[in-house]
Amino acid sequence: MGKRLERKMLRLLAGGEPVALGTRRTSFNGIARLAFLAEQFGYEYADLRTEKRSFTLHLEPDLRPRARELAAENRRRYPRAAEGGQLPVPDAGTIALFRARMMSDLKRRGSLLETLAYIGVAFTISAVGFGFELGDDRAAAFTIAGVLVAAEAAAITALVLWGRRAHRRAAALLEAAGFTRVPDESGRLRHVPPGDEQRPAGHGNPFAGGGSR
């Protein structure tokens, strides 16, 4: 799946238009690798969204001269990249930064509430199912319902605490690398690489103009 998705993405990048690449099976590291490869061929990471239990990676053409030069060089070095040939190899630090940016971008109230809603629905369905199976045994039904509610509360609490720690670690890593938090067109704070804070619309700024996000 990972290699096929990489080849699919590289073929889409050849069109020169903004790309929204959806995936359900690729790992978080796999998505970070996709963003790295896009950067090697004239694009830049713009956003990562969760939509219907899948990820959608948004990429924008990078119009800066140095990005154009890097893309031209890599097209010469890796002429069969989109057909399964050799690809640039990222280092662990680069992948870690992409992961941190994506983790930061996924820190949205809507995404958290959606996840908690799925957990609540799952536990509710389980409780109703047990209730039907037990029939008239109300004491047992109430006991099991109480256990399920407690388990739901514990799961939600663990999820929230894990998310907060992960987001704090991601923000610390990005700030240590010189990334700056700036608002996008909707006012959402985003981490941008050093030197990208003031790029205007139409000059490779993935946060300007709305577009695919």
CYANA upper distance limits for C-alpha pairs under 8 A (distance plus 0.5 A):
  1 MET  CA      5 LEU  CA      6.52
  1 MET  CA     25 ARG  CA      8.04
  1 MET  CA     26 THR  CA      7.78
  2 GLY  CA      6 GLU  CA      6.71
  2 GLY  CA     26 THR  CA      6.81
  2 GLY  CA     30 GLY  CA      7.36
  3 LYS  CA      7 ARG  CA      6.80
  3 LYS  CA     84 GLY  CA      8.11
  4 ARG  CA      8 LYS  CA      6.60
  5 LEU  CA      9 MET  CA      6.59
  6 GLU  CA     10 LEU  CA      6.71
  6 GLU  CA     34 LEU  CA      6.90
  6 GLU  CA     82 ALA  CA      8.16
  7 ARG  CA     11 ARG  CA      6.75
  7 ARG  CA     81 ALA  CA      7.67
  7 ARG  CA     82 ALA  CA      5.11
  7 ARG  CA     83 GLU  CA      6.91
  7 ARG  CA     84 GLY  CA      7.06
  8 LYS  CA     12 LEU  CA      6.88
  8 LYS  CA     82 ALA  CA      7.72
  9 MET  CA     13 LEU  CA      6.70
  9 MET  CA     21 LEU  CA      7.58
  9 MET  CA     34 LEU  CA      8.33
  9 MET  CA     38 ALA  CA      8.43
 10 LEU  CA     14 ALA  CA      7.03
 10 LEU  CA     38 ALA  CA      7.80
 10 LEU  CA     81 ALA  CA      7.91
 10 LEU  CA     82 ALA  CA      5.83
 11 ARG  CA     15 GLY  CA      8.03
 11 ARG  CA     82 ALA  CA      6.30
 12 LEU  CA     16 GLY  CA      8.39
 12 LEU  CA     19 VAL  CA      7.44
 13 LEU  CA     17 GLU  CA      7.55
 13 LEU  CA     19 VAL  CA      7.55
 13 LEU  CA     38 ALA  CA      8.05
 13 LEU  CA     41 PHE  CA      8.21
 13 LEU  CA     43 TYR  CA      8.07
 16 GLY  CA     61 PRO  CA      6.98
 17 GLU  CA     60 GLU  CA      7.74
 17 GLU  CA     61 PRO  CA      7.17
 18 PRO  CA     58 HIS  CA      8.00
 18 PRO  CA     59 LEU  CA      6.32
 18 PRO  CA     60 GLU  CA      5.20
 18 PRO  CA     61 PRO  CA      6.78
 18 PRO  CA    211 GLY  CA      8.38
 18 PRO  CA    212 SER  CA      7.37
 19 VAL  CA     57 LEU  CA      8.45
 19 VAL  CA     58 HIS  CA      6.32
 19 VAL  CA     59 LEU  CA      5.63
 19 VAL  CA     60 GLU  CA      7.03
 19 VAL  CA    212 SER  CA      8.17
 20 ALA  CA     56 THR  CA      6.69
 20 ALA  CA     57 LEU  CA      6.08
 20 ALA  CA     58 HIS  CA      5.05
 20 ALA  CA     59 LEU  CA      6.92
 20 ALA  CA    212 SER  CA      7.59
 21 LEU  CA     56 THR  CA      5.84
 21 LEU  CA     57 LEU  CA      5.55
 21 LEU  CA     58 HIS  CA      6.97
 22 GLY  CA     54 SER  CA      7.42
 22 GLY  CA     55 PHE  CA      6.18
 22 GLY  CA     56 THR  CA      4.70
 22 GLY  CA     57 LEU  CA      6.79
 23 THR  CA     54 SER  CA      6.36
 23 THR  CA     55 PHE  CA      5.94
 23 THR  CA     56 THR  CA      6.87
 24 ARG  CA     53 ARG  CA      7.84
 24 ARG  CA     54 SER  CA      5.15
 24 ARG  CA     55 PHE  CA      6.69
 26 THR  CA     30 GLY  CA      6.03
 26 THR  CA     31 ILE  CA      7.01
 27 SER  CA     31 ILE  CA      6.87
 28 PHE  CA     32 ALA  CA      6.83
 28 PHE  CA     99 ARG  CA      7.45
 29 ASN  CA     33 ARG  CA      6.68
 29 ASN  CA     95 ILE  CA      7.50
 29 ASN  CA     99 ARG  CA      7.39
 30 GLY  CA     34 LEU  CA      6.81
 31 ILE  CA     35 ALA  CA      6.91
 31 ILE  CA     57 LEU  CA      7.99
 32 ALA  CA     36 PHE  CA      6.78
 32 ALA  CA     95 ILE  CA      6.17
 32 ALA  CA     96 ALA  CA      8.44
 32 ALA  CA     98 PHE  CA      5.80
 32 ALA  CA     99 ARG  CA      6.18
 32 ALA  CA    102 MET  CA      8.49
 33 ARG  CA     37 LEU  CA      6.68
 33 ARG  CA     90 PRO  CA      7.83
 33 ARG  CA     95 ILE  CA      6.91
 34 LEU  CA     38 ALA  CA      6.66
 35 ALA  CA     39 GLU  CA      6.78
 35 ALA  CA     44 GLU  CA      7.59
 35 ALA  CA     45 TYR  CA      6.18
 35 ALA  CA     57 LEU  CA      8.50
 35 ALA  CA     59 LEU  CA      8.23
 35 ALA  CA     98 PHE  CA      7.77
 36 PHE  CA     40 GLN  CA      7.03
 36 PHE  CA     90 PRO  CA      7.49
 36 PHE  CA     94 THR  CA      8.16
 36 PHE  CA     95 ILE  CA      7.79
 36 PHE  CA     98 PHE  CA      8.14
 37 LEU  CA     41 PHE  CA      7.13
 37 LEU  CA     87 LEU  CA      8.47
 37 LEU  CA     88 PRO  CA      7.57
 38 ALA  CA     42 GLY  CA      7.06
 38 ALA  CA     43 TYR  CA      5.61
 38 ALA  CA     44 GLU  CA      6.80
 38 ALA  CA     45 TYR  CA      8.05
 38 ALA  CA     59 LEU  CA      8.09
 39 GLU  CA     43 TYR  CA      5.32
 39 GLU  CA     44 GLU  CA      5.51
 39 GLU  CA     45 TYR  CA      7.75
 39 GLU  CA     67 ALA  CA      8.27
 39 GLU  CA     71 ALA  CA      8.49
 40 GLN  CA     67 ALA  CA      8.38
 40 GLN  CA     70 LEU  CA      6.90
 40 GLN  CA     71 ALA  CA      6.18
 40 GLN  CA     74 ASN  CA      7.18
 40 GLN  CA     88 PRO  CA      8.05
 41 PHE  CA     67 ALA  CA      8.49
 41 PHE  CA     70 LEU  CA      7.53
 41 PHE  CA     71 ALA  CA      4.69
 41 PHE  CA     72 ALA  CA      8.00
 41 PHE  CA     74 ASN  CA      7.11
 41 PHE  CA     75 ARG  CA      7.69
 42 GLY  CA     61 PRO  CA      6.60
 42 GLY  CA     62 ASP  CA      6.04
 42 GLY  CA     63 LEU  CA      8.11
 42 GLY  CA     67 ALA  CA      6.09
 42 GLY  CA     68 ARG  CA      6.26
 42 GLY  CA     70 LEU  CA      7.64
 42 GLY  CA     71 ALA  CA      5.33
 43 TYR  CA     59 LEU  CA      6.83
 43 TYR  CA     60 GLU  CA      5.98
 43 TYR  CA     61 PRO  CA      4.83
 43 TYR  CA     62 ASP  CA      5.26
 43 TYR  CA     67 ALA  CA      8.22
 44 GLU  CA     59 LEU  CA      6.15
 44 GLU  CA     60 GLU  CA      5.98
 44 GLU  CA     61 PRO  CA      6.79
 44 GLU  CA     62 ASP  CA      6.21
 44 GLU  CA    206 PRO  CA      8.01
 45 TYR  CA     57 LEU  CA      8.41
 45 TYR  CA     58 HIS  CA      7.04
 45 TYR  CA     59 LEU  CA      5.42
 45 TYR  CA     60 GLU  CA      7.14
 45 TYR  CA    206 PRO  CA      8.03
 46 ALA  CA     57 LEU  CA      8.35
 46 ALA  CA     58 HIS  CA      5.84
 46 ALA  CA     59 LEU  CA      5.57
 46 ALA  CA     60 GLU  CA      6.63
 46 ALA  CA    206 PRO  CA      5.61
 46 ALA  CA    207 PHE  CA      7.50
 47 ASP  CA     57 LEU  CA      6.68
 47 ASP  CA     58 HIS  CA      5.54
 47 ASP  CA     59 LEU  CA      7.60
 47 ASP  CA    102 MET  CA      7.66
 47 ASP  CA    105 ASP  CA      7.27
 47 ASP  CA    213 ARG  CA      7.72
 48 LEU  CA     55 PHE  CA      7.29
 48 LEU  CA     56 THR  CA      6.24
 48 LEU  CA     57 LEU  CA      5.24
 48 LEU  CA     58 HIS  CA      6.55
 48 LEU  CA    102 MET  CA      6.47
 48 LEU  CA    105 ASP  CA      7.01
 48 LEU  CA    106 LEU  CA      7.37
 49 ARG  CA     55 PHE  CA      6.14
 49 ARG  CA     56 THR  CA      5.69
 49 ARG  CA     57 LEU  CA      7.15
 49 ARG  CA     58 HIS  CA      8.48
 49 ARG  CA    105 ASP  CA      8.28
 49 ARG  CA    106 LEU  CA      7.12
 50 THR  CA     54 SER  CA      6.05
 50 THR  CA     55 PHE  CA      5.14
 50 THR  CA     56 THR  CA      6.75
 50 THR  CA    106 LEU  CA      8.18
 50 THR  CA    111 SER  CA      7.65
 51 GLU  CA     55 PHE  CA      6.68
 51 GLU  CA     56 THR  CA      7.45
 58 HIS  CA    212 SER  CA      7.32
 58 HIS  CA    213 ARG  CA      7.77
 59 LEU  CA    206 PRO  CA      8.39
 60 GLU  CA    204 GLY  CA      7.82
 60 GLU  CA    206 PRO  CA      6.48
 61 PRO  CA    204 GLY  CA      6.81
 62 ASP  CA     67 ALA  CA      6.64
 62 ASP  CA     68 ARG  CA      7.87
 62 ASP  CA    203 HIS  CA      7.97
 62 ASP  CA    204 GLY  CA      4.96
 62 ASP  CA    205 ASN  CA      8.06
 63 LEU  CA     67 ALA  CA      7.20
 63 LEU  CA     68 ARG  CA      7.06
 63 LEU  CA    203 HIS  CA      6.20
 63 LEU  CA    204 GLY  CA      5.32
 64 ARG  CA     68 ARG  CA      6.82
 64 ARG  CA    203 HIS  CA      7.14
 64 ARG  CA    204 GLY  CA      6.80
 65 PRO  CA     69 GLU  CA      6.66
 66 ARG  CA     70 LEU  CA      6.66
 67 ALA  CA     71 ALA  CA      6.65
 68 ARG  CA     72 ALA  CA      6.70
 69 GLU  CA     73 GLU  CA      6.65
 70 LEU  CA     74 ASN  CA      6.65
 71 ALA  CA     75 ARG  CA      6.61
 72 ALA  CA     76 ARG  CA      6.90
 73 GLU  CA     77 ARG  CA      6.75
 74 ASN  CA     78 TYR  CA      6.16
 74 ASN  CA     79 PRO  CA      8.34
 74 ASN  CA     88 PRO  CA      8.44
 75 ARG  CA     79 PRO  CA      5.81
 75 ARG  CA     81 ALA  CA      8.45
 78 TYR  CA     85 GLY  CA      7.63
 78 TYR  CA     86 GLN  CA      6.58
 78 TYR  CA     87 LEU  CA      6.76
 78 TYR  CA     88 PRO  CA      8.33
 79 PRO  CA     85 GLY  CA      8.19
 80 ARG  CA     84 GLY  CA      6.95
 80 ARG  CA     85 GLY  CA      5.19
 80 ARG  CA     86 GLN  CA      7.46
 81 ALA  CA     85 GLY  CA      5.22
 81 ALA  CA     86 GLN  CA      6.34
 81 ALA  CA     87 LEU  CA      6.26
 90 PRO  CA     94 THR  CA      7.00
 90 PRO  CA     95 ILE  CA      7.35
 91 ASP  CA     95 ILE  CA      7.10
 92 ALA  CA     96 ALA  CA      6.63
 93 GLY  CA     97 LEU  CA      6.84
 94 THR  CA     98 PHE  CA      6.90
 95 ILE  CA     99 ARG  CA      6.64
 96 ALA  CA    100 ALA  CA      6.65
 97 LEU  CA    101 ARG  CA      6.72
 97 LEU  CA    173 LEU  CA      7.77
 97 LEU  CA    174 LEU  CA      7.12
 98 PHE  CA    102 MET  CA      6.71
 99 ARG  CA    103 MET  CA      6.57
 99 ARG  CA    170 ALA  CA      8.43
100 ALA  CA    104 SER  CA      6.64
100 ALA  CA    167 HIS  CA      8.44
100 ALA  CA    169 ARG  CA      8.48
100 ALA  CA    170 ALA  CA      4.98
100 ALA  CA    171 ALA  CA      7.55
100 ALA  CA    173 LEU  CA      7.62
100 ALA  CA    174 LEU  CA      7.29
101 ARG  CA    105 ASP  CA      6.70
101 ARG  CA    170 ALA  CA      7.60
101 ARG  CA    174 LEU  CA      7.79
101 ARG  CA    191 HIS  CA      7.06
102 MET  CA    106 LEU  CA      6.67
103 MET  CA    107 LYS  CA      7.07
103 MET  CA    166 ALA  CA      8.14
103 MET  CA    167 HIS  CA      6.89
103 MET  CA    170 ALA  CA      7.16
104 SER  CA    167 HIS  CA      6.54
104 SER  CA    170 ALA  CA      7.04
104 SER  CA    171 ALA  CA      7.35
104 SER  CA    190 ARG  CA      8.00
104 SER  CA    191 HIS  CA      8.12
105 ASP  CA    190 ARG  CA      7.24
106 LEU  CA    111 SER  CA      7.55
107 LYS  CA    111 SER  CA      7.78
107 LYS  CA    112 LEU  CA      8.14
107 LYS  CA    167 HIS  CA      7.74
108 ARG  CA    112 LEU  CA      6.95
109 ARG  CA    113 LEU  CA      6.61
110 GLY  CA    114 GLU  CA      6.57
111 SER  CA    115 THR  CA      6.81
112 LEU  CA    116 LEU  CA      6.73
113 LEU  CA    117 ALA  CA      6.49
114 GLU  CA    118 TYR  CA      6.88
115 THR  CA    119 ILE  CA      7.00
116 LEU  CA    120 GLY  CA      6.66
116 LEU  CA    156 ILE  CA      7.02
117 ALA  CA    121 VAL  CA      6.59
118 TYR  CA    122 ALA  CA      6.66
119 ILE  CA    123 PHE  CA      6.82
119 ILE  CA    152 GLU  CA      7.66
119 ILE  CA    156 ILE  CA      8.13
120 GLY  CA    124 THR  CA      6.59
120 GLY  CA    152 GLU  CA      7.28
121 VAL  CA    125 ILE  CA      6.61
122 ALA  CA    126 SER  CA      6.80
123 PHE  CA    127 ALA  CA      6.68
123 PHE  CA    148 LEU  CA      6.97
123 PHE  CA    149 VAL  CA      7.96
123 PHE  CA    152 GLU  CA      7.06
124 THR  CA    128 VAL  CA      6.72
125 ILE  CA    129 GLY  CA      6.61
126 SER  CA    130 PHE  CA      6.77
127 ALA  CA    131 GLY  CA      6.68
127 ALA  CA    144 ILE  CA      7.82
127 ALA  CA    145 ALA  CA      6.13
127 ALA  CA    148 LEU  CA      7.27
128 VAL  CA    132 PHE  CA      6.87
129 GLY  CA    133 GLU  CA      6.87
130 PHE  CA    134 LEU  CA      6.68
130 PHE  CA    141 ALA  CA      7.51
130 PHE  CA    144 ILE  CA      8.15
131 GLY  CA    135 GLY  CA      6.78
131 GLY  CA    141 ALA  CA      5.99
134 LEU  CA    138 ARG  CA      8.17
134 LEU  CA    140 ALA  CA      7.91
134 LEU  CA    141 ALA  CA      6.99
137 ASP  CA    141 ALA  CA      6.78
138 ARG  CA    142 PHE  CA      6.54
139 ALA  CA    143 THR  CA      6.73
140 ALA  CA    144 ILE  CA      6.68
141 ALA  CA    145 ALA  CA      6.56
142 PHE  CA    146 GLY  CA      6.60
143 THR  CA    147 VAL  CA      6.84
144 ILE  CA    148 LEU  CA      6.68
145 ALA  CA    149 VAL  CA      6.65
146 GLY  CA    150 ALA  CA      6.68
147 VAL  CA    151 ALA  CA      6.63
148 LEU  CA    152 GLU  CA      6.56
149 VAL  CA    153 ALA  CA      6.73
150 ALA  CA    154 ALA  CA      6.69
151 ALA  CA    155 ALA  CA      6.58
152 GLU  CA    156 ILE  CA      6.67
153 ALA  CA    157 THR  CA      6.59
154 ALA  CA    158 ALA  CA      6.57
155 ALA  CA    159 LEU  CA      6.63
156 ILE  CA    160 VAL  CA      6.68
157 THR  CA    161 LEU  CA      6.69
158 ALA  CA    162 TRP  CA      6.53
159 LEU  CA    163 GLY  CA      6.55
160 VAL  CA    164 ARG  CA      6.72
161 LEU  CA    165 ARG  CA      6.81
162 TRP  CA    166 ALA  CA      6.60
163 GLY  CA    167 HIS  CA      6.57
164 ARG  CA    168 ARG  CA      6.66
165 ARG  CA    169 ARG  CA      6.72
166 ALA  CA    170 ALA  CA      6.67
167 HIS  CA    171 ALA  CA      6.60
168 ARG  CA    172 ALA  CA      6.67
169 ARG  CA    173 LEU  CA      6.70
170 ALA  CA    174 LEU  CA      6.77
171 ALA  CA    175 GLU  CA      6.59
172 ALA  CA    176 ALA  CA      6.58
173 LEU  CA    177 ALA  CA      6.86
174 LEU  CA    178 GLY  CA      6.98
174 LEU  CA    179 PHE  CA      5.77
174 LEU  CA    180 THR  CA      8.45
174 LEU  CA    191 HIS  CA      7.88
175 GLU  CA    179 PHE  CA      5.57
175 GLU  CA    180 THR  CA      7.19
178 GLY  CA    193 PRO  CA      7.34
178 GLY  CA    194 PRO  CA      6.02
179 PHE  CA    191 HIS  CA      6.28
179 PHE  CA    192 VAL  CA      5.84
179 PHE  CA    193 PRO  CA      5.17
179 PHE  CA    194 PRO  CA      5.81
180 THR  CA    190 ARG  CA      8.34
180 THR  CA    191 HIS  CA      5.76
180 THR  CA    192 VAL  CA      5.91
180 THR  CA    193 PRO  CA      7.19
180 THR  CA    194 PRO  CA      7.35
180 THR  CA    197 GLU  CA      7.70
181 ARG  CA    189 LEU  CA      6.29
181 ARG  CA    190 ARG  CA      5.63
181 ARG  CA    191 HIS  CA      4.93
181 ARG  CA    192 VAL  CA      6.87
182 VAL  CA    189 LEU  CA      5.74
182 VAL  CA    190 ARG  CA      5.88
182 VAL  CA    191 HIS  CA      6.95
182 VAL  CA    192 VAL  CA      7.59
182 VAL  CA    197 GLU  CA      7.39
183 PRO  CA    187 GLY  CA      5.33
183 PRO  CA    188 ARG  CA      5.64
183 PRO  CA    189 LEU  CA      4.76
183 PRO  CA    190 ARG  CA      6.45
184 ASP  CA    188 ARG  CA      6.01
184 ASP  CA    189 LEU  CA      6.85
184 ASP  CA    190 ARG  CA      7.17
184 ASP  CA    207 PHE  CA      5.55
184 ASP  CA    208 ALA  CA      7.28
185 GLU  CA    207 PHE  CA      6.84
185 GLU  CA    208 ALA  CA      6.55
185 GLU  CA    209 GLY  CA      7.33
185 GLU  CA    210 GLY  CA      6.92
192 VAL  CA    196 ASP  CA      6.68
192 VAL  CA    197 GLU  CA      7.07
193 PRO  CA    197 GLU  CA      8.15
196 ASP  CA    205 ASN  CA      8.16
199 ARG  CA    203 HIS  CA      7.01
199 ARG  CA    204 GLY  CA      7.91
199 ARG  CA    205 ASN  CA      6.19
200 PRO  CA    204 GLY  CA      8.38
200 PRO  CA    205 ASN  CA      6.78
200 PRO  CA    208 ALA  CA      7.61
201 ALA  CA    205 ASN  CA      6.25
201 ALA  CA    208 ALA  CA      5.49
201 ALA  CA    209 GLY  CA      6.82
202 GLY  CA    208 ALA  CA      8.24
